[in-house]
Amino acid sequence: GGGKGVRGRVSSMGADDSLAGADAVEDKYAREFERSINPFVEWEQSEIESAHGSLWLAERALLAGAKWLLPVRVRRLVLLVGIASLLVISARCVLGTAECGGDALLESPGGPVLLPG
C-alpha cells in the first residue's frame, strides 16, 4: 500500500516524542527486571507462606474467603447488604416489632415457614 513504514511514522514524530517513548518503555522493563532479582521480594514471599502455614485451619479458611470476597466491589456490596439485612431482622426481633420465634414458626415437610402477621 501507500502507507509509511515504521521508519516513516517515527520520522514524522518529533525526536523528543520518540526518545520519551523509548525511555518510558526502558524504565518499565528496568523496574520489572529489578523486581525479579530483588532478594527481598523472595524473602517476603517465603515469610508470608510460612505465616500462612502456621495458621489454624479456620483462620486459613477465613483468610482465603477474605482474599476471594474483598477485592471485588460487587461481592463486598452483597456482603454488606446481607449483614445489614441480618442486623435489621435481629433488631426487629429484639425490639418486639416482629414475631421471630415461638408460634411464628411452623414445622412443615419443606422446613420452617414464617407465618404472616
NORHUDA-V39018 format. One line per field, one symbol per residue. ss: DSSP state (A for helix, B for strand, O for the rest). Layout:
BEGIN
ss=???
END
This chain:
BEGIN
ss=OOOOOAAAAAAAOOAAAAAAAAAAAAAAAAAAAAAAAOAAAAAAAAAAAAAAAOOOAAAAAAAAAAAAAOOOAAAAAAAAAAAAAAAAAAAAAAAOOOOOOAAABBOOOOOOBBOOO
END
